Amino acid sequence: MTKLAGAAVRALMVVLMVTTPALMLPGIGAETTQVVVFVALFAAALVMVEYASAYPGLVEFRFAPPFNRLRFAGLFVTVLLLSLLIRGSGVAGPGWLEGFAAMVGARFDFPYSPVRLVTLMLPADAPQREVAVLREAAATAALVGIATVSAFGLMVATGRWPSPRRDFNVWVNLPTFDPMAGGDIAQRLDRDAAVNLALGFVLPFVIPAVAKAGAASVGLVSLGAPQSLVWAIAAWAFLPTSLIMRGLAMNRIARMVRAQRQSAAVRPDTLAPA
């Protein structure tokens, strides 16, 4: 019952996150609302089935909190702040959030920065106000992503993840990783960690360039479609954040595997009679 209640709470939180832009942003039509409700229920069903099950499924690090809690919190805060920011962009006079976002945007908007590349996705003749809102949204999402990665990195560096009070099982926490696929498991974990870290650092630069290359993608980045703008910027920030966190986690697991091997190699010598 405790596991079922926890799965239900997680499913409700997912529904709340998915429906937040539709609830907060103006101009959401009936058809869009139906699609949002369908997506929210589908996501809630997936979460419910995953966390109500006693066996591993698709969600990684399910039994190594607070990895997924941090990721979800970062995405939820990003979606909420972007919804508030874009909703307030049509109000006369900047509020506290708009002022803070403008300050962050000015700090993050420098040549060749990911935030600058995001603003270049707009047409050359886009209004300055639209460019400013997009810059503030991208900078706010990037700031939340940096804070999320920093919090998890601090937990890893201080030895608080994974929790020393519970055993860590590679199979249940990495259901898509096959320990018996061949090769040294520590080396494979290190290789996967390096790939995830590299992708996490490169994607914020690559995604705007790929979106800019497609003419159809330019229309998505517009205040005329506020809900699409929220999810586009949230995905742009969340995907690299998630990859970097996964890279840090797999690097930590590789170090744990090596430490366990060394401990197992030393233990027979220490227990042998003099």
GUMAR-462652 format. One record per residue: x, y, z of N, C-alpha, C in turn; residue in one letter. Coordinates in steps of 0.1 Angstrom, whole numbers, padded with zeros to 4 digits, always signed. Layout:
XYZXYZXYZa;...
END
This chain:
+0008-0012+0000+0000+0000+0000+0009+0013+0000m;+0020+0012+0007+0029+0024+0007+0035+0026-0006t;+0039+0015-0013+0044+0017-0027+0033+0022-0036k;+0021+0017-0035+0010+0022-0044+0007+0036-0041l;+0007+0041-0028+0004+0055-0025+0015+0064-0031a;+0028+0059-0029+0039+0067-0035+0038+0068-0050g;+0034+0057-0057+0033+0058-0071+0021+0068-0075a;+0010+0068-0067-0001+0076-0070+0003+0091-0069a;+0011+0094-0058+0015+0108-0056+0024+0112-0068v;+0033+0104-0072+0042+0107-0083+0034+0109-0096r;+0024+0101-0098+0016+0103-0110+0008+0116-0110a;+0003+0120-0098-0004+0133-0097+0006+0144-0099l;+0018+0143-0095+0027+0154-0097+0031+0155-0112m;+0032+0144-0119+0034+0144-0133+0022+0151-0140v;+0010+0148-0136-0002+0154-0142-0001+0169-0140v;+0002+0173-0128+0003+0187-0125+0013+0194-0133l;+0025+0188-0135+0035+0194-0143+0031+0196-0158m;+0025+0185-0164+0022+0185-0178+0011+0196-0180v;+0002+0197-0171-0010+0206-0173-0007+0221-0169t;+0005+0223-0162+0008+0237-0158+0008+0247-0169t;+0014+0245-0180+0014+0256-0190+0000+0258-0195p;-0008+0248-0197-0022+0249-0202-0031+0256-0192a;-0028+0255-0179-0036+0261-0169-0032+0276-0167l;-0020+0279-0170-0015+0292-0167-0015+0302-0179m;-0013+0297-0191-0011+0305-0202-0024+0308-0209l;-0026+0320-0214-0038+0324-0221-0039+0318-0235p;-0051+0318-0240-0053+0315-0254-0051+0300-0257g;-0054+0291-0248-0054+0277-0250-0067+0272-0255i;-0068+0267-0267-0080+0262-0272-0085+0249-0267g;-0097+0245-0270-0103+0233-0265-0096+0220-0270a;-0092+0221-0283-0085+0209-0289-0071+0207-0282e;-0064+0219-0279-0052+0218-0272-0053+0212-0258t;-0064+0217-0252-0067+0212-0238-0069+0197-0238t;-0076+0192-0248-0078+0177-0249-0065+0170-0251q;-0056+0175-0259-0044+0168-0262-0035+0168-0249v;-0035+0180-0242-0028+0181-0229-0033+0171-0219v;-0046+0170-0218-0052+0160-0208-0048+0146-0212v;-0048+0143-0225-0045+0129-0229-0030+0126-0226f;-0021+0136-0229-0007+0134-0226-0004+0132-0211v;-0011+0141-0203-0010+0140-0189-0014+0126-0183a;-0025+0121-0188-0030+0108-0183-0021+0097-0187l;-0016+0098-0200-0007+0088-0205+0006+0088-0196f;+0012+0100-0194+0024+0100-0186+0021+0095-0171a;+0010+0099-0166+0006+0094-0152+0005+0079-0152a;-0001+0073-0162-0002+0059-0162+0012+0052-0163a;+0021+0057-0171+0034+0052-0172+0041+0052-0158l;+0040+0064-0152+0047+0066-0139+0040+0056-0128v;+0027+0055-0129+0020+0046-0119+0024+0032-0121m;+0025+0027-0133+0029+0013-0136+0043+0011-0132v;+0052+0021-0135+0066+0019-0132+0069+0019-0117e;+0063+0028-0109+0067+0029-0095+0058+0020-0086y;+0047+0015-0092+0039+0005-0084+0045-0009-0085a;+0054-0011-0095+0060-0024-0097+0072-0026-0088s;+0074-0039-0084+0085-0042-0076+0098-0045-0084a;+0096-0046-0097+0107-0050-0106+0111-0038-0114y;+0124-0037-0119+0128-0026-0127+0122-0025-0140p;+0120-0013-0145+0113-0012-0158+0122-0003-0168g;+0118+0009-0170+0125+0018-0179+0132+0029-0172l;+0127+0033-0160+0132+0044-0153+0145+0040-0146v;+0155+0047-0148+0168+0045-0142+0169+0051-0128e;+0177+0045-0120+0180+0050-0106+0167+0051-0098f;+0158+0042-0100+0145+0042-0093+0148+0040-0078r;+0158+0031-0075+0160+0028-0061+0173+0035-0056f;+0176+0046-0061+0187+0054-0057+0183+0069-0056a;+0174+0072-0047+0170+0086-0045+0181+0095-0040p;+0181+0108-0043+0170+0115-0049+0173+0119-0064p;+0179+0109-0071+0183+0113-0085+0171+0117-0093f;+0160+0109-0094+0149+0112-0102+0141+0123-0096n;+0141+0125-0083+0134+0136-0076+0140+0149-0080r;+0153+0150-0081+0160+0162-0085+0157+0165-0100l;+0157+0155-0108+0154+0158-0122+0140+0163-0124r;+0131+0156-0117+0117+0161-0119+0115+0175-0113f;+0121+0177-0101+0120+0190-0095+0126+0201-0104a;+0137+0198-0111+0143+0208-0120+0134+0211-0132g;+0128+0200-0137+0119+0202-0149+0106+0209-0145l;+0101+0206-0133+0088+0212-0128+0091+0227-0126f;+0102+0230-0119+0105+0244-0116+0107+0252-0129v;+0113+0246-0139+0116+0252-0152+0102+0255-0159t;+0094+0245-0160+0081+0247-0166+0072+0258-0159v;+0073+0257-0146+0065+0267-0138+0070+0281-0140l;+0083+0283-0140+0089+0297-0141+0087+0302-0155l;+0089+0293-0165+0087+0297-0179+0072+0301-0182l;+0063+0294-0176+0049+0297-0177+0045+0311-0171s;+0051+0313-0159+0049+0326-0152+0055+0337-0160l;+0067+0334-0166+0074+0345-0173+0067+0349-0186l;+0063+0339-0193+0056+0342-0206+0042+0347-0204i;+0036+0343-0193+0023+0349-0190+0024+0364-0186r;+0035+0367-0179+0037+0381-0175+0043+0389-0186g;+0047+0383-0197+0053+0392-0208+0043+0401-0214s;+0030+0397-0213+0020+0406-0219+0014+0416-0210g;+0019+0416-0197+0014+0426-0187+0022+0438-0188v;+0016+0450-0187+0023+0462-0187+0032+0463-0174a;+0044+0466-0176+0053+0468-0164+0059+0455-0160g;+0072+0454-0158+0078+0441-0154+0076+0438-0140p;+0074+0425-0137+0073+0421-0123+0086+0416-0118g;+0086+0410-0106+0098+0406-0100+0105+0395-0108w;+0097+0386-0113+0102+0375-0121+0108+0380-0134l;+0101+0389-0140+0106+0394-0153+0119+0402-0151e;+0120+0410-0139+0132+0417-0136+0144+0408-0134g;+0141+0397-0126+0152+0387-0123+0156+0380-0136f;+0146+0376-0144+0150+0369-0157+0157+0378-0166a;+0154+0391-0166+0161+0401-0175+0176+0402-0170a;+0178+0402-0157+0192+0403-0152+0200+0390-0155m;+0193+0378-0154+0200+0366-0157+0203+0365-0172v;+0193+0370-0180+0195+0370-0194+0206+0378-0199g;+0208+0390-0192+0219+0399-0196+0233+0392-0193a;+0233+0384-0182+0245+0377-0178+0249+0366-0187r;+0238+0359-0192+0240+0347-0200+0241+0350-0215f;+0237+0361-0219+0237+0365-0233+0250+0371-0237d;+0260+0363-0241+0273+0367-0246+0275+0360-0259f;+0285+0364-0267+0287+0358-0280+0290+0343-0279p;+0283+0335-0288+0285+0321-0289+0280+0313-0276y;+0273+0320-0268+0267+0313-0256+0254+0305-0261s;+0250+0295-0254+0237+0288-0257+0225+0297-0258p;+0225+0306-0248+0213+0316-0248+0213+0324-0260v;+0225+0329-0264+0226+0337-0277+0221+0329-0289r;+0225+0316-0289+0222+0308-0300+0206+0305-0301l;+0200+0305-0289+0186+0303-0289+0179+0315-0294v;+0183+0327-0291+0177+0339-0296+0179+0340-0311t;+0190+0335-0316+0192+0335-0331+0182+0326-0339l;+0175+0318-0332+0165+0310-0338+0153+0318-0344m;+0151+0330-0338+0141+0338-0343+0144+0345-0356l;+0134+0349-0364+0137+0356-0376+0145+0369-0374p;+0152+0373-0384+0160+0386-0382+0151+0398-0379a;+0139+0398-0384+0130+0409-0382+0120+0407-0370d;+0124+0398-0361+0115+0396-0350+0115+0408-0341a;+0104+0411-0334+0104+0423-0325+0113+0421-0313p;+0119+0432-0309+0129+0432-0298+0123+0426-0285q;+0110+0429-0283+0103+0424-0271+0103+0409-0271r;+0100+0403-0283+0100+0388-0284+0114+0382-0282e;+0124+0389-0288+0137+0384-0286+0141+0385-0271v;+0137+0396-0264+0140+0397-0250+0133+0386-0241a;+0121+0383-0245+0113+0373-0237+0120+0359-0239v;+0124+0356-0252+0130+0344-0254+0144+0343-0247l;+0151+0354-0247+0164+0354-0240+0162+0351-0225r;+0152+0358-0219+0150+0356-0205+0145+0342-0202e;+0137+0337-0210+0132+0323-0208+0143+0313-0209a;+0152+0314-0219+0163+0305-0221+0173+0306-0209a;+0176+0319-0205+0185+0321-0194+0179+0315-0181a;+0166+0317-0178+0160+0311-0166+0161+0296-0166t;+0158+0290-0178+0158+0275-0178+0173+0270-0177a;+0182+0277-0182+0196+0273-0181+0201+0275-0166a;+0196+0285-0159+0200+0287-0145+0194+0276-0137l;+0182+0272-0139+0176+0261-0132+0184+0248-0134v;+0187+0246-0147+0195+0234-0151+0209+0233-0144g;+0215+0245-0143+0228+0246-0137+0227+0243-0122i;+0217+0248-0116+0214+0246-0101+0211+0231-0099a;+0204+0225-0107+0201+0211-0106+0213+0202-0107t;+0221+0204-0117+0234+0197-0118+0243+0199-0107v;+0244+0212-0102+0253+0215-0091+0249+0208-0078s;+0235+0208-0076+0231+0201-0064+0234+0186-0064a;+0232+0180-0076+0235+0165-0077+0250+0163-0076f;+0258+0172-0083+0272+0170-0083+0278+0172-0069g;+0272+0181-0061+0276+0182-0047+0273+0170-0039l;+0262+0164-0041+0258+0151-0034+0268+0140-0038m;+0271+0139-0050+0281+0129-0055+0295+0131-0049v;+0299+0144-0049+0312+0147-0044+0314+0145-0029a;+0303+0147-0021+0303+0145-0007+0300+0131-0003t;+0297+0122-0012+0294+0108-0009+0280+0106-0004g;+0271+0115-0006+0257+0114-0002+0249+0107-0012r;+0254+0105-0024+0247+0097-0034+0257+0087-0041w;+0253+0075-0042+0241+0069-0035+0242+0068-0020p;+0231+0067-0014+0231+0067+0001+0239+0056+0007s;+0249+0059+0016+0257+0049+0022+0249+0039+0031p;+0236+0043+0034+0228+0035+0043+0220+0024+0036r;+0221+0024+0022+0214+0013+0015+0223+0008+0004r;+0221-0005+0001+0229-0012-0010+0225-0006-0023d;+0235-0006-0032+0232-0001-0046+0233-0013-0055f;+0222-0016-0062+0221-0027-0072+0222-0021-0086n;+0232-0025-0093+0233-0020-0107+0222-0025-0116v;+0217-0037-0114+0207-0042-0123+0194-0035-0122w;+0189-0032-0109+0176-0026-0107+0177-0011-0110v;+0189-0005-0108+0190+0010-0110+0194+0013-0125n;+0199+0004-0132+0203+0006-0146+0197-0006-0154l;+0183-0006-0155+0177-0017-0162+0181-0019-0177p;+0185-0008-0183+0189-0009-0197+0204-0011-0199t;+0211-0012-0188+0225-0015-0189+0227-0030-0186f;+0234-0037-0195+0236-0051-0193+0250-0054-0188d;+0251-0058-0175+0265-0060-0170+0272-0072-0176p;+0264-0081-0182+0270-0093-0188+0273-0091-0203m;+0272-0079-0208+0273-0078-0223+0287-0080-0228a;+0297-0080-0219+0311-0082-0223+0319-0070-0220g;+0332-0073-0217+0341-0062-0213+0340-0059-0198g;+0350-0051-0194+0350-0047-0180+0339-0037-0177d;+0331-0040-0167+0319-0032-0164+0323-0018-0160i;+0334-0017-0152+0338-0003-0148+0343+0005-0160a;+0350-0001-0170+0353+0006-0182+0341+0010-0190q;+0332+0001-0191+0319+0004-0198+0312+0016-0192r;+0311+0016-0179+0304+0026-0171+0312+0040-0174l;+0325+0039-0173+0333+0052-0176+0330+0057-0190d;+0330+0047-0200+0328+0052-0213+0314+0058-0215r;+0304+0051-0209+0290+0057-0210+0289+0070-0203d;+0296+0071-0192+0296+0084-0185+0302+0095-0193a;+0314+0092-0200+0320+0102-0208+0311+0106-0220a;+0304+0097-0226+0295+0100-0237+0283+0109-0232v;+0278+0105-0221+0267+0113-0216+0271+0128-0212n;+0283+0129-0206+0288+0142-0202+0291+0150-0215l;+0297+0144-0225+0300+0151-0237+0287+0156-0244a;+0277+0147-0245+0264+0151-0251+0257+0162-0243l;+0258+0161-0230+0252+0171-0221+0258+0185-0223g;+0271+0186-0226+0277+0199-0228+0276+0204-0242f;+0274+0195-0252+0273+0199-0266+0259+0202-0270v;+0249+0195-0264+0235+0197-0269+0230+0211-0268l;+0233+0219-0257+0228+0233-0257+0232+0241-0269p;+0243+0237-0275+0248+0245-0287+0242+0239-0300f;+0240+0226-0300+0236+0219-0312+0221+0220-0314v;+0213+0220-0304+0199+0220-0306+0194+0233-0313i;+0199+0245-0309+0194+0257-0316+0199+0257-0331p;+0211+0251-0333+0215+0251-0347+0207+0242-0356a;+0203+0230-0350+0195+0221-0357+0181+0226-0360v;+0176+0233-0349+0162+0239-0351+0162+0250-0361a;+0173+0258-0361+0174+0269-0370+0175+0264-0385k;+0181+0252-0386+0183+0247-0400+0170+0243-0406a;+0160+0239-0397+0147+0235-0402+0138+0247-0403g;+0133+0251-0414+0124+0262-0415+0111+0261-0407a;+0107+0249-0406+0094+0247-0398+0096+0249-0383a;+0109+0247-0378+0111+0249-0364+0111+0263-0360s;+0113+0272-0369+0113+0287-0365+0100+0291-0360v;+0089+0286-0366+0076+0289-0361+0072+0285-0347g;+0079+0275-0342+0077+0270-0329+0081+0280-0318l;+0092+0287-0321+0098+0296-0311+0091+0310-0314v;+0080+0311-0308+0072+0324-0310+0063+0326-0299s;+0061+0338-0295+0051+0341-0284+0037+0339-0289l;+0035+0337-0302+0022+0333-0307+0018+0319-0303g;+0027+0311-0299+0025+0297-0294+0031+0295-0281a;+0026+0302-0270+0033+0302-0258+0035+0288-0251p;+0026+0279-0253+0027+0266-0247+0039+0258-0254q;+0039+0259-0267+0050+0253-0275+0064+0259-0271s;+0064+0272-0268+0076+0279-0264+0081+0274-0251l;+0072+0272-0241+0075+0267-0228+0082+0253-0229v;+0075+0244-0236+0080+0230-0237+0093+0230-0245w;+0095+0238-0256+0107+0238-0264+0119+0242-0255a;+0117+0253-0248+0128+0258-0239+0131+0249-0228i;+0120+0243-0222+0122+0234-0211+0130+0221-0216a;+0126+0216-0227+0133+0204-0233+0148+0208-0236a;+0150+0220-0242+0164+0224-0245+0173+0224-0232w;+0167+0228-0221+0175+0229-0208+0175+0215-0201a;+0164+0208-0202+0163+0196-0193+0171+0184-0199f;+0171+0183-0212+0178+0171-0218+0193+0172-0215l;+0200+0183-0217+0214+0183-0213+0216+0181-0198p;+0207+0187-0190+0208+0185-0175+0207+0171-0172t;+0198+0164-0178+0196+0150-0175+0208+0141-0179s;+0213+0144-0190+0225+0137-0195+0237+0139-0186l;+0239+0151-0182+0251+0154-0174+0249+0147-0160i;+0237+0147-0155+0235+0140-0142+0237+0125-0144m;+0232+0120-0155+0234+0105-0157+0249+0102-0159r;+0257+0111-0165+0271+0109-0167+0278+0109-0153g;+0275+0119-0145+0280+0119-0131+0277+0107-0123l;+0264+0102-0125+0260+0090-0117+0268+0078-0122a;+0269+0076-0135+0276+0064-0140+0291+0064-0136m;+0297+0076-0136+0311+0077-0132+0312+0074-0117n;+0303+0078-0109+0303+0074-0095+0301+0059-0093r;+0293+0053-0101+0291+0039-0100+0303+0031-0104i;+0310+0036-0114+0323+0030-0119+0333+0030-0107a;+0334+0042-0101+0343+0043-0090+0339+0034-0078r;+0327+0032-0076+0322+0023-0065+0326+0008-0069m;+0324+0004-0081+0328-0009-0086+0343-0012-0083v;+0351-0002-0087+0366-0004-0085+0369-0004-0070r;+0362+0004-0062+0365+0004-0048+0361-0010-0042a;+0350-0015-0046+0346-0028-0041+0355-0039-0045q;+0360-0038-0057+0370-0048-0062+0383-0048-0053r;+0388-0036-0051+0400-0034-0042+0397-0039-0028q;+0385-0036-0023+0382-0041-0010+0382-0056-0009s;+0376-0063-0020+0375-0077-0020+0389-0083-0022a;+0398-0076-0029+0412-0081-0031+0420-0080-0018a;+0418-0070-0010+0426-0068+0002+0421-0076+0013v;+0408-0079+0014+0402-0086+0025+0408-0099+0029r;+0411-0108+0019+0417-0121+0022+0431-0119+0029p;+0439-0109+0025+0452-0107+0031+0450-0102+0045d;+0441-0094+0048+0439-0089+0061+0434-0099+0071t;+0427-0109+0065+0421-0119+0074+0430-0131+0076l;+0440-0132+0068+0449-0143+0068+0457-0143+0081a;+0460-0155+0087+0468-0156+0100+0482-0151+0097p;+0488-0145+0107+0502-0140+0106+0511-0152+0106a;
END
